[in-house]
Amino acid sequence: MAQAGAPTASPSLGARSEVVGCGYQSKARGVGCADRDLKAYALVYLLDGGGSFSDETTPERRVAAGDCLVLFPGKIHSYLNRDQPNWTEVWLVFRGGLFAQLESDGVLDRARPVLRPGLDQGLIDAFDAIHGISMRGDWREAHGLIARVHALCANVERLDLAAGPQADLTARACALLGESLHLALDLHQVAAQLGMGYEAFRKFFVAATGVPPARWRSLKRIEQARSLLLGESTSLAVIAERLGYCDEYFFNRQFKRVTGISPARFRRDFARSR
């Protein structure tokens, strides 16, 4: 009998490498998957909400927005939205000899199924690019996406080592910026709550996250919009109002500016991929 969590027999490098599918999904509280056994590799990038993850060799652990789950063929896993209002993800399923070789080389590591690249617009764009090609893409795009995830993780780890106690300050800043997204927020007041002047706060936040605080908050609103578009049939006007946009037109413009597609197109593509 094969050892639990051990790699399954790998296909040869000549085996066709391909992207099987890519899409978005939103799960309500208490919804997830239990003891699932995929026949391919997958990346699940959590955009909003959170919950728990475990597999045959990984004890249950908390996961949150910005985390990426790596799922392996033949390795049973479970994840669940326990207590968050939602769990919004973008997923990519792929298979073939190239990816088996990446596992053999340790790039895809069964002992490290939870990666923490953080929320990154470039990474979301990479998923979107694959999703936009009729919810499919070729192995080159998947390979590039995997490389991007690892590069972001390495950067996050480098910043954490360099920041030390500042990592807690970054987390506090993100928590404050993520509150009450439908309301106007005085960034000078956020800086004051953190014991900093605004310019010092802005420079610190850009160094820690790669984006200015106003941009980070704007991206967070778009991620919340994605979650609402995936999980509800609410009109775009109501979603715009709920998120604090002045009108539906401005919401459409901001959403398209960040994602490259309109909210209506995003919702339609998701419905088609289900």
KACOR-V449799 format. One record per run of one state. SS is the DSSP state (helix for helix, strand for strand, loop for the rest). FROM is the first residue (numbers start at 0). TO is the last residue. If there is no record, write none. Layout:
ss: {SS,SS}
from: {FROM,FROM}
to: {TO,TO}
This chain:
ss: {loop,strand,loop,strand,loop,strand,loop,strand,loop,strand,loop,strand,loop,strand,loop,helix,loop,strand,loop,helix,loop,helix,loop,helix,loop,helix,loop,helix,loop,helix,loop,helix,loop,helix,loop,helix,loop}
from: {0,17,28,31,36,40,55,57,64,67,71,76,80,85,95,96,104,113,115,120,132,138,163,165,177,186,193,197,209,212,231,235,242,247,259,262,273}
to: {16,27,30,35,39,54,56,63,66,70,75,79,84,94,95,103,112,114,119,131,137,162,164,176,185,192,196,208,211,230,234,241,246,258,261,272,273}
